[in-house]
């Protein structure tokens, strides 16, 4: 993960420039994800908020391949989702939350989804967002991604995840303490 300077989450100038080049190239290569949007306006917005750029770098470095997928006209925010073909490699083999992690007596994973997303400054995709993402391509055809879990399900010990198989999005459940080599999480970031 990137270094934090004086408690602020900022990238070095070189990392900042490199990330903007990667994001611009991905934006231009995948215009179907953001029809009618202009990179110059998105970049201008990114340049006003170094912490958001830092979070996008965290998404990138963990294999998420973030890209703009929505512009919210009400708030004036651009929304980035992890758009990697499969669930991000740098976030796999983790259980759902700290409670689930602490409940494991042995073979504990290194981290959990909720804490990791918070540390990165991003939100977990909701079921609705995941379904919207799947309209932009085919994601998680060999892997799966944890999703924001409703409180009533989590209270009973479960958590939800999703994948894309047989031409359809499937939403499943698992014990929140479970973790798998082919499951991570996808995030979103509002800029």
Z-matrix of the N, CA and C atoms (Angstrom, degrees):
N
C 1 1.449
C 2 1.524 1 109.37
N 3 1.303 2 116.42 1 158.31
C 4 1.454 3 122.43 2 -177.51
C 5 1.523 4 111.04 3 -69.40
N 6 1.323 5 114.11 4 155.50
C 7 1.458 6 119.20 5 178.55
C 8 1.516 7 110.32 6 -77.30
N 9 1.302 8 115.19 7 145.66
C 10 1.458 9 121.38 8 178.38
C 11 1.526 10 106.96 9 -102.54
N 12 1.326 11 116.57 10 122.11
C 13 1.458 12 121.87 11 -179.76
C 14 1.517 13 110.13 12 -97.70
N 15 1.319 14 116.30 13 124.41
C 16 1.467 15 123.20 14 178.06
C 17 1.534 16 112.10 15 43.13
N 18 1.319 17 115.53 16 51.12
C 19 1.463 18 124.23 17 177.67
C 20 1.525 19 113.94 18 63.56
N 21 1.316 20 118.98 19 5.55
C 22 1.461 21 121.86 20 176.04
C 23 1.515 22 107.69 21 -104.62
N 24 1.296 23 114.42 22 141.92
C 25 1.450 24 119.99 23 -179.94
C 26 1.526 25 107.78 24 -92.22
N 27 1.326 26 115.80 25 94.98
C 28 1.455 27 121.64 26 -178.95
C 29 1.521 28 109.88 27 -133.15
N 30 1.321 29 114.93 28 150.81
C 31 1.458 30 121.59 29 177.75
C 32 1.519 31 109.56 30 -95.26
N 33 1.325 32 115.66 31 155.09
C 34 1.461 33 119.73 32 171.55
C 35 1.528 34 107.56 33 -64.23
N 36 1.318 35 117.32 34 160.56
C 37 1.465 36 121.20 35 -179.59
C 38 1.525 37 111.00 36 -58.24
N 39 1.336 38 116.80 37 -42.79
C 40 1.471 39 120.34 38 -179.30
C 41 1.528 40 111.13 39 -64.84
N 42 1.321 41 117.38 40 -44.72
C 43 1.467 42 121.48 41 179.64
C 44 1.526 43 109.94 42 -63.64
N 45 1.315 44 115.81 43 -40.71
C 46 1.465 45 123.08 44 178.27
C 47 1.531 46 109.63 45 -57.53
N 48 1.327 47 117.09 46 -50.48
C 49 1.468 48 122.01 47 -179.41
C 50 1.530 49 111.35 48 -64.93
N 51 1.322 50 116.45 49 -42.75
C 52 1.468 51 120.45 50 179.98
C 53 1.529 52 111.43 51 -62.35
N 54 1.329 53 116.61 52 -43.23
C 55 1.457 54 120.78 53 -179.62
C 56 1.531 55 110.83 54 -64.55
N 57 1.326 56 117.54 55 -43.43
C 58 1.467 57 120.05 56 179.01
C 59 1.532 58 111.31 57 -60.34
N 60 1.323 59 117.29 58 -36.85
C 61 1.472 60 120.79 59 177.53
C 62 1.528 61 110.68 60 -65.09
N 63 1.320 62 116.81 61 -43.40
C 64 1.473 63 121.59 62 179.52
C 65 1.529 64 110.29 63 -63.78
N 66 1.325 65 115.89 64 -46.75
C 67 1.471 66 120.41 65 -179.03
C 68 1.533 67 111.35 66 -63.34
N 69 1.327 68 116.83 67 -41.72
C 70 1.470 69 121.00 68 179.15
C 71 1.526 70 110.67 69 -63.79
N 72 1.333 71 116.88 70 -45.48
C 73 1.471 72 120.79 71 179.72
C 74 1.533 73 110.50 72 -61.04
N 75 1.330 74 117.78 73 -43.14
C 76 1.466 75 121.55 74 178.95
C 77 1.532 76 110.43 75 -65.30
N 78 1.320 77 116.48 76 -41.67
C 79 1.461 78 121.97 77 178.44
C 80 1.536 79 110.03 78 -58.12
N 81 1.331 80 115.83 79 -47.88
C 82 1.467 81 120.80 80 -177.83
C 83 1.527 82 112.55 81 -69.04
N 84 1.303 83 117.29 82 -31.99
C 85 1.474 84 122.02 83 -179.27
C 86 1.532 85 111.70 84 -75.04
N 87 1.316 86 117.50 85 -24.63
C 88 1.474 87 122.04 86 -173.26
C 89 1.525 88 111.98 87 -123.32
N 90 1.308 89 117.14 88 52.89
C 91 1.472 90 121.79 89 -176.52
C 92 1.530 91 112.72 90 -61.54
N 93 1.326 92 117.55 91 -23.26
C 94 1.470 93 120.47 92 177.96
C 95 1.531 94 112.28 93 -62.89
N 96 1.304 95 118.20 94 -20.57
C 97 1.469 96 121.58 95 -179.42
C 98 1.527 97 112.46 96 -79.87
N 99 1.317 98 117.49 97 -19.61
C 100 1.466 99 120.49 98 -172.30
C 101 1.525 100 111.96 99 -149.38
N 102 1.294 101 115.34 100 54.68
C 103 1.468 102 121.03 101 -179.98
C 104 1.519 103 111.03 102 -56.35
N 105 1.331 104 115.22 103 136.02
C 106 1.459 105 120.95 104 177.31
C 107 1.515 106 115.14 105 83.49
N 108 1.322 107 118.48 106 -3.90
C 109 1.462 108 120.65 107 179.63
C 110 1.521 109 110.02 108 -95.76
N 111 1.330 110 115.82 109 151.77
C 112 1.459 111 121.69 110 -178.47
C 113 1.524 112 110.14 111 -115.68
N 114 1.333 113 115.93 112 130.61
C 115 1.459 114 120.95 113 -179.20
C 116 1.527 115 111.88 114 -59.10
N 117 1.320 116 118.67 115 -40.09
C 118 1.470 117 121.29 116 -176.71
C 119 1.537 118 111.16 117 -57.01
N 120 1.320 119 117.40 118 -39.87
C 121 1.471 120 120.76 119 179.65
C 122 1.524 121 111.16 120 -69.65
N 123 1.328 122 116.13 121 -38.41
C 124 1.468 123 120.42 122 179.03
C 125 1.525 124 109.45 123 -66.62
N 126 1.329 125 116.38 124 -46.24
C 127 1.464 126 120.38 125 179.98
C 128 1.527 127 110.78 126 -61.16
N 129 1.321 128 117.31 127 -42.00
C 130 1.466 129 120.54 128 178.63
C 131 1.525 130 110.75 129 -58.29
N 132 1.316 131 116.00 130 -41.25
C 133 1.470 132 120.71 131 179.13
C 134 1.541 133 110.50 132 -67.14
N 135 1.336 134 116.47 133 -41.19
C 136 1.465 135 120.39 134 178.67
C 137 1.529 136 111.39 135 -61.85
N 138 1.314 137 116.66 136 -37.65
C 139 1.462 138 120.77 137 -176.87
C 140 1.526 139 112.63 138 -67.32
N 141 1.335 140 117.27 139 -17.89
C 142 1.463 141 120.41 140 178.88
C 143 1.530 142 112.79 141 -87.41
N 144 1.334 143 117.30 142 -7.50
C 145 1.467 144 119.70 143 -175.79
C 146 1.530 145 111.57 144 -139.07
N 147 1.341 146 116.80 145 86.83
C 148 1.468 147 120.81 146 -177.62
C 149 1.537 148 113.93 147 -58.83
N 150 1.350 149 117.77 148 -30.25
C 151 1.466 150 119.30 149 179.75
C 152 1.525 151 111.58 150 -68.28
N 153 1.333 152 117.25 151 -34.84
C 154 1.468 153 120.20 152 177.31
C 155 1.524 154 109.81 153 -67.40
N 156 1.323 155 116.06 154 -39.81
C 157 1.461 156 119.98 155 177.42
C 158 1.528 157 109.73 156 -64.10
N 159 1.323 158 116.58 157 -38.25
C 160 1.467 159 121.21 158 177.15
C 161 1.536 160 109.70 159 -61.50
N 162 1.339 161 116.94 160 -44.01
C 163 1.466 162 120.94 161 179.28
C 164 1.527 163 110.90 162 -63.78
N 165 1.325 164 117.49 163 -41.30
C 166 1.467 165 120.33 164 176.48
C 167 1.520 166 110.59 165 -61.25
N 168 1.329 167 116.67 166 -36.78
C 169 1.462 168 119.69 167 177.39
C 170 1.527 169 110.84 168 -65.07
N 171 1.326 170 116.75 169 -39.06
C 172 1.469 171 120.38 170 176.84
C 173 1.529 172 109.90 171 -61.98
N 174 1.323 173 116.23 172 -42.24
C 175 1.469 174 120.62 173 177.68
C 176 1.531 175 109.61 174 -60.76
N 177 1.320 176 115.64 175 -44.46
C 178 1.468 177 121.13 176 -178.61
C 179 1.531 178 111.14 177 -65.29
N 180 1.316 179 116.79 178 -46.99
C 181 1.469 180 120.56 179 -175.48
C 182 1.525 181 113.07 180 -67.86
N 183 1.318 182 117.13 181 -22.54
C 184 1.472 183 119.39 182 177.97
C 185 1.531 184 111.48 183 -95.43
N 186 1.341 185 116.67 184 8.89
C 187 1.459 186 120.57 185 173.51
C 188 1.510 187 116.21 186 92.33
N 189 1.332 188 118.13 187 15.05
C 190 1.457 189 120.60 188 -175.70
C 191 1.517 190 116.47 189 -79.37
N 192 1.321 191 116.99 190 -22.63
C 193 1.467 192 121.02 191 -178.02
C 194 1.529 193 111.80 192 51.21
N 195 1.351 194 117.71 193 60.82
C 196 1.460 195 120.50 194 -176.84
C 197 1.526 196 112.66 195 -63.65
N 198 1.332 197 114.81 196 144.44
C 199 1.457 198 121.67 197 177.39
C 200 1.529 199 108.28 198 -149.49
N 201 1.319 200 116.79 199 153.22
C 202 1.464 201 122.44 200 177.65
C 203 1.521 202 108.74 201 -71.01
N 204 1.324 203 116.45 202 129.77
C 205 1.465 204 120.21 203 178.85
C 206 1.524 205 112.87 204 -124.32
N 207 1.327 206 117.92 205 -16.62
C 208 1.465 207 120.93 206 -176.25
C 209 1.531 208 109.07 207 -147.44
N 210 1.320 209 115.23 208 144.55
C 211 1.464 210 121.12 209 167.42
C 212 1.520 211 106.31 210 -118.57
N 213 1.317 212 116.67 211 120.03
C 214 1.462 213 121.88 212 179.97
C 215 1.529 214 108.43 213 -89.63
N 216 1.318 215 116.75 214 106.00
C 217 1.467 216 121.89 215 -177.19
C 218 1.524 217 112.06 216 -64.07
N 219 1.317 218 117.36 217 -31.86
C 220 1.476 219 121.26 218 -178.82
C 221 1.526 220 111.58 219 -66.47
N 222 1.341 221 116.14 220 -44.68
C 223 1.466 222 120.18 221 -175.92
C 224 1.526 223 113.15 222 -98.56
N 225 1.335 224 116.66 223 -13.77
C 226 1.458 225 120.27 224 -176.70
C 227 1.517 226 112.74 225 73.22
N 228 1.341 227 116.55 226 22.18
C 229 1.468 228 120.73 227 -177.35
C 230 1.529 229 111.06 228 -103.37
N 231 1.324 230 113.75 229 142.82
C 232 1.461 231 121.34 230 170.13
C 233 1.516 232 106.51 231 -93.40
N 234 1.334 233 116.42 232 139.12
C 235 1.465 234 119.64 233 -178.45
C 236 1.513 235 109.16 234 -116.63
N 237 1.321 236 114.74 235 123.81
C 238 1.459 237 123.14 236 177.10
C 239 1.523 238 108.67 237 -97.64
N 240 1.311 239 116.65 238 140.36
C 241 1.471 240 123.44 239 170.72
C 242 1.525 241 107.59 240 -120.44
N 243 1.329 242 116.15 241 155.39
C 244 1.460 243 120.48 242 168.08
C 245 1.520 244 106.94 243 -67.94
N 246 1.318 245 117.42 244 122.98
C 247 1.472 246 121.54 245 -176.73
C 248 1.524 247 112.78 246 -117.93
N 249 1.327 248 117.64 247 21.48
C 250 1.468 249 119.63 248 175.88
C 251 1.526 250 108.79 249 -63.22
N 252 1.319 251 116.31 250 146.44
C 253 1.462 252 120.64 251 -177.38
C 254 1.526 253 111.50 252 -57.31
N 255 1.309 254 116.55 253 -44.16
C 256 1.465 255 122.07 254 175.90
C 257 1.520 256 108.46 255 -113.13
N 258 1.309 257 116.87 256 164.68
C 259 1.462 258 121.38 257 -177.99
C 260 1.537 259 109.62 258 -55.20
N 261 1.330 260 119.23 259 142.20
C 262 1.464 261 121.69 260 -172.87
C 263 1.530 262 114.34 261 -55.72
N 264 1.328 263 115.23 262 126.40
C 265 1.471 264 121.56 263 -176.02
C 266 1.518 265 113.46 264 -62.06
N 267 1.310 266 117.69 265 -35.48
C 268 1.459 267 121.11 266 -176.83
C 269 1.512 268 114.56 267 -77.98
N 270 1.341 269 117.03 268 6.31
C 271 1.469 270 121.01 269 -178.90
C 272 1.522 271 111.67 270 -129.24
N 273 1.298 272 117.76 271 17.01
C 274 1.466 273 120.59 272 -175.70
C 275 1.529 274 111.84 273 -86.43
N 276 1.320 275 114.17 274 166.92
C 277 1.477 276 122.51 275 177.37
C 278 1.521 277 112.85 276 61.38
N 279 1.332 278 115.56 277 44.54
C 280 1.463 279 119.66 278 176.35
C 281 1.532 280 109.04 279 -130.80
N 282 1.320 281 115.23 280 145.90
C 283 1.473 282 119.46 281 179.02
C 284 1.520 283 109.68 282 -82.47
N 285 1.319 284 116.80 283 -177.25
C 286 1.460 285 120.60 284 -169.42
C 287 1.531 286 114.88 285 -74.12
N 288 1.332 287 118.30 286 -52.61
C 289 1.468 288 118.99 287 -176.66
C 290 1.525 289 110.79 288 -146.28
N 291 1.337 290 115.87 289 177.82
C 292 1.472 291 121.05 290 -176.18
C 293 1.528 292 111.23 291 -61.81
N 294 1.314 293 117.38 292 -40.84
C 295 1.466 294 120.78 293 178.63
C 296 1.533 295 110.35 294 -57.75
N 297 1.316 296 116.33 295 -44.02
C 298 1.469 297 120.78 296 178.84
C 299 1.530 298 110.68 297 -65.47
N 300 1.313 299 116.52 298 -41.90
C 301 1.466 300 121.41 299 179.36
C 302 1.526 301 110.63 300 -61.21
N 303 1.323 302 116.34 301 -46.02
C 304 1.464 303 120.51 302 -178.21
C 305 1.526 304 112.22 303 -70.48
N 306 1.328 305 117.96 304 -22.39
C 307 1.464 306 120.80 305 -179.99
C 308 1.534 307 112.36 306 -74.90
N 309 1.308 308 117.15 307 -19.08
C 310 1.473 309 120.54 308 -179.07
C 311 1.526 310 109.28 309 -75.56
N 312 1.301 311 116.42 310 128.12
C 313 1.464 312 120.97 311 -179.97
C 314 1.532 313 111.62 312 -82.29
N 315 1.336 314 116.12 313 -33.64
C 316 1.474 315 120.37 314 179.49
C 317 1.520 316 109.23 315 -146.03
N 318 1.326 317 115.30 316 167.31
C 319 1.465 318 122.56 317 -179.26
C 320 1.526 319 111.54 318 54.30
N 321 1.337 320 115.02 319 46.82
C 322 1.457 321 119.67 320 -179.36
C 323 1.520 322 110.21 321 -72.78
N 324 1.343 323 116.98 322 139.65
C 325 1.465 324 119.40 323 173.92
C 326 1.530 325 109.69 324 -69.92
N 327 1.319 326 117.02 325 167.82
C 328 1.463 327 121.04 326 -177.96
C 329 1.522 328 113.45 327 -74.53
N 330 1.318 329 117.07 328 -22.35
C 331 1.456 330 119.37 329 -174.23
C 332 1.520 331 109.69 330 -157.29
N 333 1.321 332 116.24 331 -176.16
C 334 1.461 333 121.53 332 175.23
C 335 1.524 334 109.75 333 -137.21
N 336 1.297 335 115.84 334 156.43
C 337 1.460 336 123.49 335 -174.05
C 338 1.529 337 112.36 336 -58.46
N 339 1.317 338 117.45 337 -51.40
C 340 1.460 339 121.76 338 -173.44
C 341 1.523 340 111.45 339 -62.25
N 342 1.326 341 117.87 340 -46.62
C 343 1.465 342 120.76 341 179.40
C 344 1.522 343 111.40 342 -67.07
N 345 1.322 344 116.92 343 -39.93
C 346 1.457 345 120.50 344 -178.58
C 347 1.532 346 111.02 345 -65.73
N 348 1.333 347 117.22 346 -44.23
C 349 1.470 348 120.94 347 178.00
C 350 1.533 349 110.38 348 -61.67
N 351 1.325 350 116.61 349 -43.99
C 352 1.468 351 120.35 350 179.80
C 353 1.534 352 110.71 351 -62.01
N 354 1.316 353 117.16 352 -42.91
C 355 1.466 354 121.01 353 178.94
C 356 1.526 355 111.63 354 -63.29
N 357 1.325 356 116.46 355 -30.81
C 358 1.466 357 121.49 356 179.08
C 359 1.529 358 112.05 357 -83.34
N 360 1.328 359 116.95 358 -12.69
C 361 1.456 360 121.19 359 -179.06
C 362 1.515 361 113.69 360 78.01
N 363 1.344 362 116.90 361 27.84
C 364 1.463 363 121.31 362 -178.54
C 365 1.522 364 110.42 363 -124.70
N 366 1.323 365 115.90 364 167.75
C 367 1.463 366 122.63 365 177.30
C 368 1.522 367 109.15 366 -108.77
N 369 1.309 368 116.35 367 147.28
C 370 1.464 369 121.76 368 172.83
C 371 1.522 370 109.29 369 -68.47
N 372 1.326 371 117.77 370 143.76
C 373 1.458 372 119.80 371 175.38
C 374 1.523 373 109.67 372 -65.11
N 375 1.321 374 115.13 373 144.29
C 376 1.463 375 120.88 374 172.77
C 377 1.529 376 107.56 375 -86.41
N 378 1.321 377 116.56 376 170.78
C 379 1.465 378 120.33 377 175.84
C 380 1.528 379 109.79 378 -59.25
N 381 1.323 380 117.70 379 -43.45
C 382 1.469 381 121.53 380 -179.94
C 383 1.535 382 111.09 381 -62.01
N 384 1.325 383 116.98 382 -44.94
C 385 1.466 384 120.35 383 178.87
C 386 1.531 385 111.39 384 -63.38
N 387 1.330 386 116.18 385 -39.18
C 388 1.462 387 120.03 386 179.38
C 389 1.530 388 110.47 387 -62.41
N 390 1.307 389 116.82 388 -42.37
C 391 1.467 390 120.76 389 177.69
C 392 1.529 391 111.02 390 -64.25
N 393 1.338 392 117.06 391 -37.60
C 394 1.474 393 120.62 392 176.32
C 395 1.529 394 110.33 393 -65.29
N 396 1.318 395 116.91 394 -42.10
C 397 1.470 396 120.63 395 177.61
C 398 1.525 397 110.37 396 -57.73
N 399 1.309 398 117.15 397 -43.33
C 400 1.466 399 121.01 398 -177.11
C 401 1.532 400 112.32 399 -64.95
N 402 1.317 401 117.95 400 -19.32
C 403 1.467 402 120.93 401 176.12
C 404 1.523 403 111.08 402 -74.30
N 405 1.337 404 116.96 403 -15.58
C 406 1.469 405 122.20 404 -177.46
C 407 1.519 406 112.99 405 -95.26
N 408 1.318 407 117.78 406 -4.49
C 409 1.463 408 122.14 407 -177.71
C 410 1.510 409 109.22 408 167.61
N 411 1.308 410 115.93 409 -167.45
C 412 1.463 411 120.91 410 176.73
C 413 1.522 412 107.73 411 -113.97
N 414 1.315 413 115.45 412 113.08
C 415 1.449 414 122.36 413 -176.43
C 416 1.533 415 109.46 414 -119.81
N 417 1.311 416 116.90 415 147.69
C 418 1.471 417 122.84 416 177.59
C 419 1.524 418 112.95 417 60.44
N 420 1.324 419 117.68 418 45.67
C 421 1.471 420 119.89 419 176.94
C 422 1.527 421 111.46 420 -81.71
N 423 1.324 422 117.64 421 -12.98
C 424 1.471 423 121.80 422 176.71
C 425 1.528 424 111.99 423 -125.78
N 426 1.318 425 116.40 424 -9.09
C 427 1.463 426 121.72 425 -177.07
C 428 1.527 427 108.76 426 -128.07
N 429 1.328 428 116.51 427 -173.73
C 430 1.466 429 121.25 428 175.69
C 431 1.522 430 108.69 429 -143.72
N 432 1.327 431 115.80 430 162.82
C 433 1.464 432 121.39 431 -177.24
C 434 1.523 433 110.77 432 -133.17
N 435 1.352 434 115.38 433 130.57
C 436 1.461 435 120.33 434 172.47
C 437 1.525 436 108.94 435 -60.81
N 438 1.332 437 117.54 436 147.03
C 439 1.462 438 123.62 437 177.12
C 440 1.524 439 109.63 438 -123.94
N 441 1.338 440 116.11 439 162.86
C 442 1.466 441 119.19 440 173.25
C 443 1.524 442 107.78 441 -56.42
N 444 1.299 443 115.16 442 127.99
C 445 1.461 444 120.81 443 -175.45
C 446 1.524 445 110.79 444 -102.30
N 447 1.325 446 117.99 445 130.67
C 448 1.466 447 120.45 446 175.95
C 449 1.532 448 111.05 447 -57.16
N 450 1.330 449 115.73 448 143.57
C 451 1.465 450 121.76 449 -176.26
C 452 1.522 451 112.96 450 -56.50
N 453 1.339 452 118.17 451 -37.20
C 454 1.465 453 119.58 452 -177.87
C 455 1.531 454 111.67 453 -67.13
N 456 1.320 455 117.24 454 -33.19
C 457 1.475 456 120.58 455 176.98
C 458 1.524 457 109.62 456 -73.16
N 459 1.335 458 116.29 457 -44.20
C 460 1.467 459 119.79 458 -178.20
C 461 1.520 460 110.73 459 -65.11
N 462 1.331 461 117.48 460 -36.43
C 463 1.467 462 122.44 461 179.62
C 464 1.527 463 111.18 462 -59.08
N 465 1.331 464 115.96 463 -31.15
C 466 1.467 465 121.18 464 179.82
C 467 1.527 466 113.16 465 -89.72
N 468 1.348 467 116.39 466 5.87
C 469 1.465 468 120.41 467 175.68
C 470 1.516 469 115.42 468 98.74
N 471 1.319 470 117.32 469 -0.37
C 472 1.460 471 120.42 470 -177.30
C 473 1.513 472 114.03 471 -100.80
N 474 1.314 473 114.82 472 171.77
C 475 1.464 474 123.34 473 173.55
C 476 1.523 475 106.43 474 -151.82
N 477 1.323 476 116.51 475 155.94
C 478 1.466 477 119.12 476 -177.93
C 479 1.525 478 111.11 477 -109.79
N 480 1.323 479 114.09 478 153.25
C 481 1.458 480 121.85 479 175.45
C 482 1.514 481 107.57 480 -145.82
N 483 1.332 482 115.73 481 168.90
C 484 1.461 483 120.00 482 -176.74
C 485 1.516 484 110.76 483 -142.58
N 486 1.347 485 113.83 484 161.75
C 487 1.454 486 120.92 485 172.33
C 488 1.520 487 108.77 486 -155.30
N 489 1.333 488 115.78 487 -179.68
C 490 1.463 489 121.44 488 -179.98
C 491 1.525 490 107.71 489 -124.69
N 492 1.330 491 116.40 490 113.99
C 493 1.460 492 122.06 491 179.72
C 494 1.527 493 108.77 492 -140.20
N 495 1.323 494 115.96 493 149.32
C 496 1.466 495 121.65 494 174.46
C 497 1.531 496 112.30 495 52.63
N 498 1.341 497 116.14 496 36.08
C 499 1.452 498 120.38 497 177.95
C 500 1.514 499 114.94 498 74.04
N 501 1.328 500 117.94 499 14.50
C 502 1.467 501 121.86 500 -177.03
C 503 1.525 502 112.18 501 -138.68
N 504 1.327 503 114.96 502 153.76
C 505 1.461 504 121.75 503 171.63
C 506 1.513 505 107.51 504 -86.38
N 507 1.321 506 116.11 505 129.92
C 508 1.463 507 121.27 506 176.69
C 509 1.523 508 109.17 507 -116.59
N 510 1.324 509 116.06 508 133.01
C 511 1.457 510 122.52 509 174.91
C 512 1.524 511 105.95 510 -109.01
N 513 1.322 512 115.59 511 126.83
C 514 1.465 513 121.54 512 -177.22
C 515 1.528 514 109.95 513 -123.91
N 516 1.311 515 113.88 514 179.48
C 517 1.462 516 120.46 515 174.94
C 518 1.519 517 108.80 516 -131.08
N 519 1.310 518 114.82 517 158.24
C 520 1.457 519 122.63 518 176.92
C 521 1.519 520 106.58 519 -154.16
N 522 1.323 521 116.57 520 164.77
C 523 1.451 522 118.85 521 170.26
C 524 1.521 523 107.40 522 -64.74
N 525 1.321 524 117.92 523 137.48
C 526 1.466 525 121.81 524 -177.06
C 527 1.517 526 112.44 525 -61.35
N 528 1.327 527 117.31 526 -21.60
C 529 1.470 528 120.31 527 -178.76
C 530 1.523 529 112.89 528 -83.51
N 531 1.328 530 117.53 529 -6.41
C 532 1.461 531 120.02 530 -178.54
C 533 1.527 532 110.85 531 -76.78
N 534 1.322 533 115.43 532 155.97
C 535 1.464 534 120.75 533 175.03
C 536 1.514 535 108.60 534 -154.19
N 537 1.326 536 114.71 535 149.39
C 538 1.458 537 121.32 536 -174.77
C 539 1.521 538 110.72 537 -140.50
N 540 1.313 539 116.42 538 151.62
C 541 1.460 540 121.90 539 -179.96
C 542 1.524 541 112.60 540 -65.20
N 543 1.307 542 117.51 541 -21.00
C 544 1.466 543 120.95 542 -178.57
C 545 1.533 544 112.57 543 -107.45
N 546 1.336 545 117.25 544 17.44
C 547 1.469 546 119.59 545 178.45
C 548 1.526 547 109.98 546 -128.22
N 549 1.323 548 115.17 547 130.38
C 550 1.467 549 122.04 548 174.88
C 551 1.521 550 107.12 549 -134.51
N 552 1.313 551 117.01 550 -139.69
C 553 1.457 552 120.24 551 174.92
C 554 1.515 553 109.01 552 -149.59
N 555 1.314 554 114.52 553 153.54
C 556 1.458 555 122.19 554 176.15
C 557 1.529 556 107.25 555 -109.47
N 558 1.325 557 114.85 556 142.53
C 559 1.448 558 119.14 557 -177.77
C 560 1.506 559 112.88 558 -119.71
N 561 1.330 560 113.91 559 170.62
C 562 1.458 561 121.95 560 174.36
C 563 1.520 562 108.57 561 -131.26
N 564 1.320 563 114.23 562 154.34
C 565 1.462 564 120.55 563 179.28
C 566 1.522 565 108.14 564 -143.19
N 567 1.331 566 115.99 565 128.20
C 568 1.462 567 121.48 566 176.35
C 569 1.518 568 109.41 567 -95.59
N 570 1.326 569 115.39 568 130.88
C 571 1.458 570 121.54 569 -178.72
C 572 1.515 571 109.24 570 -123.64
